[in-house]
């Protein structure tokens, strides 16, 4: 359970990423170096991403430190090591990025270092980090605030609730997620046609959309569907199902500036369902 939770966690914070349910946690403005690092990461230029994030980290950007830890954890850069991953996660937490404390706590739990992990969980919980509070059995801080998602564009996290992420909870049942935890067309078709969603990105390769979901920890609140375009298949990623357009717009406003650069727009769920049904 701990290992699977950690794997999910690894998947979120690189989109910094997309939406973080960090009540009371750090919400730093996006620096040029941080944004450049995210762009490099999205283009699979991990060494360039590391260089930019190191510059941002030198300016005490906790999200950049967290993403540097992820680059080492996921072995995306030369000389990657789990020891350096721990060091970056620790520095990020000390800089006030509660998601890093939570993520490092999961890593320590997987090694049986429960006392150290517990200290980090409590620090993240005291900062209002939702997932840490859930794991410790504490009530969430109210009202929850949707802020920044972190990691190359921001990655994710989870534990008690296997599959929970750093993203604001969306409405809807996720029971139809496939065996690897990706919400697909069946999930979308279960939503109310009158609901609204946020369309985020389109990919020509299904593996890429799954990588994006993994890297940003979007498993719980996002889904993707296939749309035929002439002789090609495009995979489109949507985020959440909201009772009205205003609620969807409010959720979108919590996206980081870097994520908004990708042009997420509001779309009726019914329109997405029509694409699926007509395919």
Backbone as CSV, one residue per row, in Angstrom:
resi,resn,N_x,N_y,N_z,CA_x,CA_y,CA_z,C_x,C_y,C_z
1,UNK,0.837,-1.204,0.000,0.000,0.000,0.000,0.866,1.245,0.000
2,UNK,1.889,1.246,0.843,2.752,2.411,0.918,3.483,2.619,-0.403
3,UNK,3.936,1.495,-1.014,4.677,1.629,-2.252,3.778,2.150,-3.369
4,UNK,2.571,1.628,-3.473,1.680,2.068,-4.536,1.300,3.519,-4.327
5,UNK,1.151,3.919,-3.074,0.813,5.311,-2.785,1.946,6.215,-3.234
6,UNK,3.169,5.750,-2.982,4.325,6.551,-3.359,4.410,6.684,-4.869
7,UNK,4.111,5.600,-5.585,4.151,5.667,-7.043,3.178,6.710,-7.562
8,UNK,2.009,6.779,-6.958,1.020,7.758,-7.381,1.536,9.149,-7.072
9,UNK,2.154,9.264,-5.921,2.660,10.555,-5.527,3.668,11.034,-6.535
10,UNK,4.553,10.132,-6.962,5.563,10.506,-7.926,4.926,11.044,-9.163
11,UNK,3.751,10.656,-9.398,3.106,11.078,-10.606,2.621,12.466,-10.524
12,UNK,2.393,13.122,-9.369,1.807,14.444,-9.399,2.736,15.557,-9.470
13,UNK,3.442,15.869,-8.596,3.989,17.184,-8.589,4.772,17.527,-9.811
14,UNK,5.102,17.005,-10.755,5.824,17.652,-11.845,4.960,18.598,-12.614
15,UNK,3.805,18.863,-12.607,3.106,19.882,-13.419,2.978,21.109,-12.559
16,UNK,3.552,21.345,-11.424,3.546,22.304,-10.329,2.445,23.065,-10.261
17,UNK,2.638,22.337,-10.398,2.373,21.864,-11.408,1.095,22.165,-11.820
18,UNK,-0.212,21.429,-11.560,-1.544,21.725,-12.083,-2.456,22.230,-11.043
19,UNK,-2.682,21.861,-9.971,-3.633,22.421,-9.033,-3.295,21.814,-7.727
20,UNK,-2.955,22.458,-6.700,-2.572,21.786,-5.492,-3.515,22.120,-4.383
21,UNK,-4.000,21.111,-3.717,-4.936,21.358,-2.632,-4.136,21.598,-1.376
22,UNK,-3.311,22.628,-1.361,-2.452,22.912,-0.249,-3.033,24.025,0.576
23,UNK,-3.917,23.762,1.447,-4.493,24.823,2.252,-3.405,25.406,3.136
24,UNK,-3.206,26.675,3.023,-2.238,27.350,3.867,-0.810,27.097,3.478
25,UNK,-0.574,26.385,2.379,0.791,26.071,1.996,1.343,27.163,1.091
26,UNK,2.635,27.022,0.779,3.326,28.023,-0.016,2.679,28.160,-1.384
27,UNK,2.488,29.376,-1.839,1.966,29.618,-3.180,2.850,30.665,-3.841
28,UNK,4.027,30.225,-4.229,4.994,31.149,-4.801,4.587,31.558,-6.210
29,UNK,5.013,32.757,-6.609,4.752,33.175,-7.970,5.690,32.416,-8.884
30,UNK,5.295,32.272,-10.126,6.093,31.513,-11.070,7.246,32.361,-11.588
31,UNK,8.467,31.915,-11.368,9.632,32.656,-11.830,9.954,32.249,-13.261
32,UNK,10.687,33.102,-13.995,11.071,32.742,-15.366,11.841,31.430,-15.421
33,UNK,12.748,31.225,-14.465,13.526,29.991,-14.461,12.639,28.778,-14.212
34,UNK,11.683,28.937,-13.305,10.793,27.814,-13.007,9.956,27.474,-14.241
35,UNK,9.392,28.486,-14.880,8.574,28.274,-16.070,9.387,27.673,-17.198
36,UNK,10.604,28.152,-17.367,11.470,27.616,-18.419,11.786,26.153,-18.141
37,UNK,11.959,25.822,-16.865,12.214,24.436,-16.498,11.036,23.545,-16.812
38,UNK,9.826,24.043,-16.573,8.639,23.269,-16.875,8.499,23.034,-18.368
39,UNK,8.786,24.058,-19.156,8.707,23.913,-20.609,9.720,22.889,-21.098
40,UNK,10.922,22.945,-20.541,11.951,21.983,-20.926,11.535,20.571,-20.542
41,UNK,10.956,20.438,-19.366,10.516,19.121,-18.923,9.450,18.560,-19.859
42,UNK,8.485,19.390,-20.241,7.423,18.944,-21.124,7.967,18.514,-22.485
43,UNK,9.131,19.046,-22.854,9.771,18.663,-24.114,10.786,17.543,-23.918
44,UNK,10.728,16.919,-22.733,11.628,15.800,-22.406,13.100,16.188,-22.370
45,UNK,13.380,17.489,-22.207,14.763,17.932,-22.060,15.031,18.076,-20.560
46,UNK,15.290,16.948,-19.917,15.374,16.913,-18.466,16.623,17.608,-17.930
47,UNK,17.702,17.560,-18.691,18.920,18.240,-18.231,18.718,19.757,-18.221
48,UNK,18.047,20.263,-19.247,17.758,21.695,-19.273,16.813,22.061,-18.133
49,UNK,15.826,21.185,-17.882,14.894,21.428,-16.781,15.654,21.497,-15.468
50,UNK,16.586,20.585,-15.284,17.386,20.609,-14.050,18.156,21.914,-13.912
51,UNK,18.746,22.368,-15.009,19.527,23.607,-14.959,18.658,24.799,-14.561
52,UNK,17.489,24.907,-15.179,16.599,26.019,-14.850,16.116,25.926,-13.403
53,UNK,15.747,24.729,-12.983,15.222,24.591,-11.619,16.294,24.793,-10.562
54,UNK,17.540,24.478,-10.912,18.614,24.747,-9.967,18.751,26.258,-9.755
55,UNK,18.563,27.015,-10.830,18.621,28.468,-10.700,17.453,28.979,-9.853
56,UNK,16.273,28.406,-10.073,15.111,28.810,-9.277,15.289,28.391,-7.821
57,UNK,15.880,27.217,-7.616,16.100,26.724,-6.256,17.074,27.627,-5.510
58,UNK,18.036,28.175,-6.241,19.002,29.084,-5.617,18.311,30.341,-5.096
59,UNK,17.120,30.642,-5.662,16.334,31.783,-5.200,15.286,31.335,-4.182
60,UNK,15.493,30.133,-3.627,14.624,29.578,-2.576,13.215,29.230,-3.066
61,UNK,13.101,28.775,-4.308,11.815,28.327,-4.849,11.602,26.870,-4.443
62,UNK,10.707,26.645,-3.478,10.481,25.298,-2.966,9.942,24.337,-4.000
63,UNK,9.139,24.833,-4.951,8.604,23.959,-5.985,9.711,23.455,-6.893
64,UNK,10.653,24.334,-7.221,11.775,23.937,-8.061,12.603,22.866,-7.348
65,UNK,12.805,23.031,-6.045,13.539,22.030,-5.273,12.815,20.693,-5.316
66,UNK,11.499,20.754,-5.167,10.706,19.528,-5.207,10.862,18.836,-6.558
67,UNK,10.794,19.600,-7.642,10.918,19.010,-8.970,12.301,18.436,-9.216
68,UNK,13.319,19.076,-8.646,14.664,18.523,-8.750,14.732,17.163,-8.068
69,UNK,14.052,17.064,-6.921,13.985,15.770,-6.250,13.312,14.726,-7.110
70,UNK,12.261,15.129,-7.810,11.550,14.194,-8.676,12.414,13.738,-9.848
71,UNK,13.210,14.656,-10.389,14.100,14.272,-11.491,15.060,13.175,-11.048
72,UNK,15.544,13.279,-9.824,16.440,12.240,-9.304,15.660,10.972,-8.972
73,UNK,14.526,11.138,-8.341,13.727,9.975,-7.953,13.328,9.149,-9.166
74,UNK,12.960,9.818,-10.256,12.505,9.128,-11.459,13.630,8.831,-12.430
75,UNK,14.874,9.129,-12.013,16.068,8.826,-12.810,15.999,9.451,-14.193
76,UNK,15.636,10.727,-14.207,15.495,11.426,-15.481,16.757,12.202,-15.855
77,UNK,17.733,12.265,-14.969,18.938,13.056,-15.259,20.188,12.235,-14.966
78,UNK,21.294,12.652,-15.560,22.572,11.976,-15.331,22.954,12.091,-13.859
79,UNK,23.504,11.018,-13.322,23.936,11.038,-11.932,22.796,11.017,-10.938
80,UNK,21.625,10.625,-11.391,20.457,10.600,-10.493,20.698,9.635,-9.339
81,UNK,20.250,10.032,-8.163,20.373,9.152,-6.995,19.226,9.413,-6.038
82,UNK,18.841,8.375,-5.337,17.761,8.512,-4.369,18.190,9.370,-3.183
83,UNK,19.481,9.372,-2.879,19.978,10.217,-1.790,19.790,11.700,-2.132
84,UNK,20.111,12.048,-3.380,19.925,13.439,-3.798,18.444,13.789,-3.878
85,UNK,17.630,12.805,-4.241,16.186,13.054,-4.250,15.721,13.429,-2.853
86,UNK,16.157,12.657,-1.861,15.787,12.952,-0.475,16.258,14.343,-0.059
87,UNK,17.462,14.693,-0.463,18.009,15.995,-0.080,17.177,17.136,-0.655
88,UNK,16.784,17.000,-1.921,15.987,18.058,-2.536,14.594,18.132,-1.922
89,UNK,13.989,16.977,-1.643,12.667,16.998,-1.018,12.747,17.648,0.360
90,UNK,13.828,17.331,1.085,14.005,17.909,2.416,14.170,19.428,2.337
91,UNK,14.998,19.893,1.392,15.201,21.335,1.228,13.895,22.023,0.840
92,UNK,13.122,21.365,-0.011,11.850,21.933,-0.438,10.902,22.092,0.741
93,UNK,10.848,21.062,1.585,9.993,21.142,2.760,10.431,22.244,3.713
94,UNK,11.736,22.380,3.878,12.260,23.424,4.756,11.967,24.813,4.189
95,UNK,11.814,24.881,2.861,11.504,26.164,2.231,10.014,26.481,2.312
96,UNK,9.250,25.557,2.911,7.827,25.819,3.105,6.897,25.119,2.148
97,UNK,7.428,24.210,1.308,6.572,23.518,0.346,6.069,22.225,0.983
98,UNK,4.849,22.266,1.499,4.312,21.149,2.281,4.203,19.859,1.487
99,UNK,3.971,19.951,0.183,3.869,18.745,-0.641,5.152,17.930,-0.575
100,UNK,6.285,18.612,-0.447,7.570,17.915,-0.376,7.690,17.142,0.935
101,UNK,7.236,17.744,2.028,7.244,17.030,3.310,6.407,15.753,3.218
102,UNK,5.252,15.873,2.600,4.359,14.719,2.467,5.003,13.637,1.600
103,UNK,5.559,14.055,0.476,6.168,13.102,-0.448,7.354,12.384,0.193
104,UNK,8.197,13.143,0.877,9.348,12.529,1.542,8.882,11.606,2.659
105,UNK,7.808,11.965,3.329,7.262,11.099,4.376,6.873,9.742,3.803
106,UNK,6.278,9.728,2.619,5.906,8.461,1.985,7.143,7.622,1.679
107,UNK,8.181,8.279,1.221,9.421,7.564,0.923,10.005,6.945,2.199
108,UNK,9.981,7.719,3.274,10.533,7.221,4.536,9.686,6.074,5.090
109,UNK,8.372,6.184,4.941,7.499,5.098,5.392,7.813,3.810,4.653
110,UNK,8.085,3.926,3.355,8.393,2.740,2.553,9.665,2.050,3.037
111,UNK,10.519,2.816,3.744,11.762,2.241,4.273,11.639,1.857,5.737
112,UNK,10.467,2.047,6.295,10.265,1.708,7.694,10.712,2.783,8.659
113,UNK,11.011,3.991,8.154,11.443,5.088,9.028,10.214,5.883,9.475
114,UNK,9.365,5.223,10.228,8.065,5.804,10.567,8.154,7.037,11.462
115,UNK,9.107,7.076,12.372,9.202,8.235,13.263,9.531,9.512,12.496
116,UNK,10.531,9.432,11.600,10.893,10.590,10.794,9.747,10.971,9.863
117,UNK,9.102,9.948,9.295,7.984,10.206,8.391,6.848,10.911,9.123
118,UNK,6.600,10.490,10.350,5.515,11.072,11.128,5.750,12.560,11.403
119,UNK,6.994,12.907,11.662,7.316,14.322,11.902,7.009,15.164,10.669
120,UNK,7.373,14.623,9.502,7.120,15.359,8.267,5.621,15.445,7.973
121,UNK,4.908,14.362,8.247,3.461,14.378,8.031,2.789,15.442,8.889
122,UNK,3.223,15.549,10.139,2.630,16.540,11.029,2.974,17.967,10.580
123,UNK,4.198,18.153,10.063,4.547,19.498,9.594,3.695,19.865,8.380
124,UNK,3.509,18.901,7.475,2.667,19.160,6.304,1.225,19.395,6.725
125,UNK,0.762,18.616,7.704,-0.615,18.762,8.187,-0.807,20.115,8.855
126,UNK,0.187,20.542,9.624,0.096,21.841,10.292,0.033,22.981,9.275
127,UNK,0.631,22.736,8.099,0.591,23.745,7.036,-0.728,23.689,6.277
128,UNK,-1.576,22.717,6.657,-2.880,22.605,6.020,-2.921,21.691,4.823
129,UNK,-1.868,20.881,4.622,-1.824,20.014,3.444,-2.856,18.893,3.595
130,UNK,-3.831,18.857,2.685,-4.983,17.965,2.794,-4.612,16.499,2.958
131,UNK,-3.744,15.976,2.093,-3.442,14.548,2.129,-2.761,14.135,3.430
132,UNK,-1.906,14.996,3.945,-1.243,14.698,5.221,-2.270,14.659,6.343
133,UNK,-3.199,15.587,6.318,-4.238,15.608,7.347,-5.121,14.370,7.250
134,UNK,-5.419,13.942,6.029,-6.223,12.737,5.852,-5.503,11.518,6.423
135,UNK,-4.223,11.404,6.130,-3.475,10.238,6.597,-3.386,10.204,8.118
136,UNK,-3.318,11.373,8.727,-3.226,11.436,10.184,-4.599,11.410,10.848
137,UNK,-5.643,11.327,10.035,-6.988,11.273,10.591,-7.487,12.600,11.104
138,UNK,-6.923,13.691,10.570,-7.329,15.025,11.000,-8.358,15.603,10.038
139,UNK,-9.188,16.476,10.524,-10.170,17.122,9.669,-9.462,18.101,8.748
140,UNK,-9.934,18.222,7.508,-9.311,19.188,6.598,-9.555,20.604,7.061
141,UNK,-8.622,21.468,6.740,-8.799,22.880,7.050,-9.915,23.398,6.156
142,UNK,-10.760,24.233,6.680,-11.881,24.711,5.892,-11.863,26.230,5.818
143,UNK,-12.169,26.808,4.662,-12.484,26.109,3.435,-11.220,25.699,2.704
144,UNK,-11.258,24.606,1.931,-10.072,24.195,1.198,-9.737,25.209,0.122
145,UNK,-8.459,25.383,-0.115,-8.025,26.346,-1.112,-7.299,25.619,-2.226
146,UNK,-7.685,25.884,-3.430,-6.973,25.292,-4.567,-5.878,26.258,-4.956
147,UNK,-4.641,25.805,-4.909,-3.566,26.700,-5.270,-2.711,26.088,-6.346
148,UNK,-1.408,26.093,-6.128,-0.476,25.700,-7.152,-0.188,24.202,-7.228
149,UNK,0.014,23.677,-8.349,0.337,22.254,-8.503,1.809,22.192,-8.709
150,UNK,2.576,21.468,-8.498,3.969,21.654,-8.637,4.647,20.563,-9.375
151,UNK,5.736,20.694,-9.820,6.512,19.702,-10.467,6.596,20.119,-11.873
152,UNK,7.376,19.514,-12.673,7.625,20.066,-13.965,6.411,20.657,-14.496
153,UNK,5.472,20.777,-14.098,4.283,21.358,-14.578,3.406,21.000,-13.442
154,UNK,3.931,20.268,-12.437,3.383,19.883,-11.201,3.036,18.465,-10.887
155,UNK,3.698,17.533,-10.205,3.401,16.104,-9.965,2.527,15.719,-8.774
156,UNK,2.156,14.447,-8.470,1.186,14.115,-7.421,1.550,13.211,-6.275
157,UNK,0.547,12.929,-5.444,0.786,12.249,-4.177,-0.400,11.504,-3.591
158,UNK,-0.197,10.476,-2.776,-1.341,9.789,-2.190,-0.949,8.750,-1.176
159,UNK,-1.886,8.353,-0.317,-1.558,7.334,0.674,-2.771,6.608,1.173
160,UNK,-3.376,6.994,2.284,-4.547,6.293,2.787,-5.380,5.973,1.602
161,UNK,-5.783,7.023,1.016,-6.606,6.916,-0.148,-5.695,6.666,-1.296
162,UNK,-5.546,5.429,-1.670,-4.685,5.140,-2.788,-5.255,5.828,-3.997
163,UNK,-4.481,6.707,-4.590,-4.975,7.403,-5.758,-5.322,8.846,-5.487
164,UNK,-5.255,9.303,-4.230,-5.554,10.700,-3.994,-4.396,11.522,-4.525
165,UNK,-4.634,12.788,-4.828,-3.592,13.590,-5.437,-3.543,14.980,-4.843
166,UNK,-2.687,15.783,-5.413,-2.582,17.146,-4.951,-3.570,18.024,-5.675
167,UNK,-4.574,17.467,-6.229,-5.487,18.240,-7.021,-6.829,18.393,-6.355
168,UNK,-7.471,19.536,-6.573,-8.765,19.756,-5.950,-9.744,18.694,-6.398
169,UNK,-10.500,18.090,-5.462,-11.399,17.019,-5.821,-12.462,17.499,-6.792
170,UNK,-12.750,16.686,-7.773,-13.804,17.021,-8.713,-15.020,16.190,-8.387
171,UNK,-16.159,16.543,-8.955,-17.363,15.764,-8.726,-17.300,14.522,-9.601
172,UNK,-18.005,13.492,-9.206,-18.114,12.338,-10.093,-17.487,11.084,-9.554
173,UNK,-17.941,9.961,-10.049,-17.496,8.649,-9.636,-16.277,8.228,-10.436
174,UNK,-15.250,7.732,-9.783,-14.066,7.288,-10.504,-13.938,5.771,-10.462
175,UNK,-14.998,5.084,-10.145,-14.927,3.635,-10.010,-14.594,2.937,-11.310
176,UNK,-14.799,3.622,-12.438,-14.559,2.992,-13.716,-13.161,3.206,-14.247
177,UNK,-12.274,3.736,-13.403,-10.897,3.912,-13.854,-10.351,2.548,-14.231
178,UNK,-9.521,2.492,-15.279,-9.029,1.190,-15.696,-8.038,0.642,-14.677
179,UNK,-7.514,-0.552,-14.939,-6.719,-1.243,-13.928,-5.455,-0.504,-13.542
180,UNK,-4.995,0.454,-14.340,-3.813,1.219,-13.967,-4.176,2.575,-13.393
181,UNK,-5.458,2.820,-13.204,-5.856,4.039,-12.540,-6.143,5.226,-13.433
182,UNK,-6.340,4.991,-14.732,-6.644,6.105,-15.628,-8.142,6.144,-15.913
183,UNK,-8.748,7.301,-15.700,-10.158,7.468,-16.030,-10.296,7.626,-17.541
184,UNK,-11.191,6.822,-18.120,-11.353,6.838,-19.577,-12.766,7.236,-19.969
185,UNK,-13.173,6.831,-21.162,-14.487,7.223,-21.683,-15.637,6.795,-20.778
186,UNK,-15.517,5.631,-20.159,-16.614,5.158,-19.314,-16.859,6.105,-18.146
187,UNK,-15.780,6.655,-17.602,-15.909,7.634,-16.510,-16.611,8.889,-17.014
188,UNK,-16.216,9.336,-18.190,-16.806,10.551,-18.756,-18.296,10.351,-19.020
189,UNK,-18.661,9.182,-19.557,-20.059,8.913,-19.873,-20.921,8.787,-18.615
190,UNK,-20.303,8.530,-17.461,-21.052,8.428,-16.206,-21.426,9.797,-15.637
191,UNK,-20.755,10.850,-16.108,-20.998,12.178,-15.550,-22.321,12.748,-16.073
192,UNK,-22.842,13.706,-15.343,-24.082,14.350,-15.752,-23.835,15.185,-17.021
193,UNK,-24.653,15.026,-18.053,-24.456,15.793,-19.290,-24.476,17.304,-19.058
194,UNK,-25.164,17.731,-18.012,-25.254,19.166,-17.735,-24.013,19.715,-17.036
195,UNK,-23.103,18.836,-16.611,-21.885,19.277,-15.940,-20.928,19.937,-16.928
196,UNK,-19.931,20.609,-16.359,-18.884,21.239,-17.152,-17.541,20.644,-16.763
197,UNK,-16.582,20.721,-17.671,-15.238,20.232,-17.398,-14.225,21.235,-17.941
198,UNK,-12.952,20.959,-17.688,-11.863,21.806,-18.180,-11.023,20.966,-19.123
199,UNK,-11.006,21.318,-20.394,-10.156,20.582,-21.330,-8.752,21.157,-21.259
200,UNK,-7.763,20.274,-21.090,-6.415,20.747,-20.823,-5.484,20.651,-22.018
201,UNK,-5.195,19.450,-22.468,-4.208,19.258,-23.523,-4.653,18.136,-24.454
202,UNK,-4.046,18.081,-25.634,-4.304,16.998,-26.579,-2.973,16.352,-26.952
203,UNK,-2.982,15.047,-27.123,-1.763,14.308,-27.416,-2.008,13.381,-28.608
204,UNK,-1.005,13.209,-29.419,-1.125,12.283,-30.544,-0.761,10.867,-30.138
205,UNK,-0.145,10.725,-28.981,0.318,9.428,-28.489,-0.353,9.134,-27.147
206,UNK,-1.052,8.013,-27.046,-1.743,7.681,-25.799,-0.766,7.546,-24.642
207,UNK,0.432,7.032,-24.932,1.426,6.878,-23.864,1.791,8.227,-23.263
208,UNK,1.782,9.272,-24.101,2.139,10.604,-23.617,1.084,11.155,-22.665
209,UNK,-0.190,10.921,-22.978,-1.219,11.431,-22.084,-1.158,10.697,-20.751
210,UNK,-0.839,9.404,-20.787,-0.720,8.652,-19.532,0.499,9.120,-18.736
211,UNK,1.584,9.400,-19.442,2.767,9.935,-18.754,2.440,11.262,-18.085
212,UNK,1.674,12.090,-18.803,1.303,13.393,-18.262,0.460,13.222,-16.996
213,UNK,-0.481,12.290,-17.050,-1.322,12.020,-15.877,-0.467,11.524,-14.724
214,UNK,0.471,10.632,-15.013,1.356,10.109,-13.969,2.211,11.216,-13.367
215,UNK,2.819,12.001,-14.242,3.750,13.031,-13.779,3.062,14.111,-12.956
216,UNK,1.774,14.309,-13.195,1.077,15.373,-12.485,0.069,14.860,-11.472
217,UNK,0.035,13.555,-11.271,-0.850,12.997,-10.262,-2.301,13.322,-10.499
218,UNK,-2.765,13.206,-11.725,-4.130,13.603,-12.061,-5.111,12.445,-12.056
219,UNK,-4.702,11.289,-11.562,-5.516,10.085,-11.690,-6.954,10.241,-11.187
220,UNK,-7.134,10.918,-10.089,-8.468,10.960,-9.494,-9.410,11.897,-10.234
221,UNK,-8.915,13.012,-10.721,-9.798,14.069,-11.197,-9.739,14.337,-12.689
222,UNK,-8.940,13.594,-13.400,-8.836,13.811,-14.835,-9.219,12.546,-15.588
223,UNK,-9.541,12.720,-16.851,-9.876,11.587,-17.718,-9.459,11.959,-19.136
224,UNK,-9.276,10.949,-19.970,-8.957,11.271,-21.354,-9.806,10.422,-22.287
225,UNK,-9.981,10.956,-23.495,-10.797,10.266,-24.483,-10.152,10.407,-25.852
226,UNK,-10.521,9.526,-26.756,-9.949,9.538,-28.106,-10.904,10.220,-29.077
227,UNK,-10.325,11.020,-29.962,-11.119,11.679,-30.993,-10.435,11.469,-32.334
228,UNK,-11.179,11.002,-33.310,-10.586,10.732,-34.626,-10.487,12.016,-35.425
229,UNK,-9.307,12.285,-35.944,-9.062,13.457,-36.783,-8.494,12.983,-38.117
230,UNK,-9.297,12.968,-39.156,-8.864,12.494,-40.462,-8.239,11.105,-40.314
231,UNK,-6.939,10.988,-40.534,-6.305,9.672,-40.434,-5.580,9.464,-39.114
232,UNK,-5.817,10.354,-38.161,-5.097,10.251,-36.880,-6.071,10.200,-35.716
233,UNK,-5.586,9.669,-34.606,-6.348,9.643,-33.356,-5.694,10.626,-32.396
234,UNK,-6.479,11.524,-31.839,-5.988,12.493,-30.864,-6.566,12.130,-29.504
235,UNK,-5.739,12.146,-28.481,-6.177,11.846,-27.125,-6.263,13.154,-26.348
236,UNK,-7.460,13.476,-25.893,-7.691,14.739,-25.203,-7.896,14.517,-23.711
237,UNK,-7.261,15.380,-22.936,-7.303,15.273,-21.478,-8.243,16.326,-20.911
238,UNK,-9.171,15.897,-20.065,-10.060,16.834,-19.383,-9.850,16.707,-17.884
239,UNK,-10.227,17.770,-17.168,-10.034,17.796,-15.723,-11.345,18.116,-15.014
240,UNK,-11.820,17.183,-14.203,-12.967,17.434,-13.335,-14.311,17.430,-14.032
241,UNK,-15.354,17.342,-13.211,-16.742,17.462,-13.658,-17.436,18.346,-12.640
242,UNK,-17.905,19.499,-13.084,-18.432,20.512,-12.178,-19.897,20.793,-12.490
243,UNK,-20.692,21.132,-11.477,-22.136,21.283,-11.661,-22.556,22.427,-12.570
244,UNK,-21.665,23.394,-12.779,-22.007,24.505,-13.659,-20.725,25.152,-14.192
245,UNK,-20.896,26.040,-15.137,-19.748,26.684,-15.779,-18.968,27.537,-14.792
246,UNK,-19.692,28.173,-13.865,-19.032,29.033,-12.879,-18.087,28.227,-11.997
247,UNK,-18.518,27.040,-11.582,-17.680,26.191,-10.728,-16.442,25.733,-11.484
248,UNK,-16.620,25.395,-12.756,-15.474,24.975,-13.564,-14.498,26.136,-13.747
249,UNK,-15.021,27.315,-13.964,-14.169,28.486,-14.135,-13.406,28.796,-12.855
250,UNK,-14.061,28.611,-11.717,-13.407,28.843,-10.437,-12.248,27.874,-10.251
251,UNK,-12.471,26.606,-10.628,-11.401,25.609,-10.518,-10.247,25.965,-11.445
252,UNK,-10.573,26.394,-12.654,-9.526,26.757,-13.612,-8.704,27.936,-13.103
253,UNK,-9.332,28.832,-12.398,-8.608,30.000,-11.891,-7.538,29.603,-10.887
254,UNK,-7.637,28.394,-10.330,-6.633,27.917,-9.395,-5.423,27.318,-10.077
255,UNK,-5.463,27.189,-11.410,-4.314,26.669,-12.143,-3.162,27.670,-12.051
256,UNK,-1.957,27.172,-12.083,-0.797,28.062,-12.091,-0.710,28.786,-13.431
257,UNK,0.052,29.867,-13.453,0.243,30.617,-14.698,0.862,29.715,-15.758
258,UNK,1.781,28.860,-15.323,2.441,27.967,-16.277,1.442,27.011,-16.910
259,UNK,0.500,26.517,-16.126,-0.485,25.588,-16.671,-1.461,26.313,-17.574
260,UNK,-1.777,27.536,-17.230,-2.703,28.300,-18.059,-2.102,28.627,-19.420
261,UNK,-0.774,28.564,-19.507,-0.125,28.815,-20.793,-0.553,27.790,-21.830
262,UNK,-0.986,26.613,-21.357,-1.405,25.562,-22.283,-2.841,25.781,-22.757
263,UNK,-3.476,26.848,-22.306,-4.789,27.218,-22.790,-5.951,26.348,-22.376
264,UNK,-6.040,25.922,-21.113,-7.204,25.125,-20.709,-8.481,25.936,-20.880
265,UNK,-9.518,25.304,-21.423,-10.764,26.032,-21.610,-11.936,25.212,-21.101
266,UNK,-13.046,25.874,-20.876,-14.226,25.215,-20.328,-15.025,24.558,-21.448
267,UNK,-15.589,23.399,-21.108,-16.335,22.659,-22.127,-17.464,21.875,-21.461
268,UNK,-18.660,21.871,-22.036,-19.747,21.086,-21.455,-19.430,19.600,-21.533
269,UNK,-19.708,18.869,-20.476,-19.493,17.427,-20.488,-20.277,16.785,-21.633
270,UNK,-21.467,17.304,-21.896,-22.300,16.747,-22.956,-21.584,16.772,-24.305
271,UNK,-20.823,17.833,-24.559,-20.099,17.928,-25.821,-19.035,16.844,-25.928
272,UNK,-18.357,16.564,-24.818,-17.362,15.500,-24.806,-18.030,14.144,-24.992
273,UNK,-19.129,13.941,-24.312,-19.864,12.672,-24.438,-20.327,12.455,-25.870
274,UNK,-20.716,13.531,-26.550,-21.162,13.409,-27.937,-20.025,12.925,-28.833
275,UNK,-18.807,13.444,-28.599,-17.665,13.014,-29.368,-17.441,11.508,-29.192
276,UNK,-17.546,11.061,-27.952,-17.337,9.643,-27.651,-18.407,8.780,-28.298
277,UNK,-19.648,9.209,-28.171,-20.770,8.416,-28.685,-20.820,8.376,-30.197
278,UNK,-20.300,9.395,-30.844,-20.353,9.471,-32.305,-19.147,8.831,-32.977
279,UNK,-18.167,8.457,-32.187,-16.937,7.909,-32.754,-17.171,6.554,-33.420
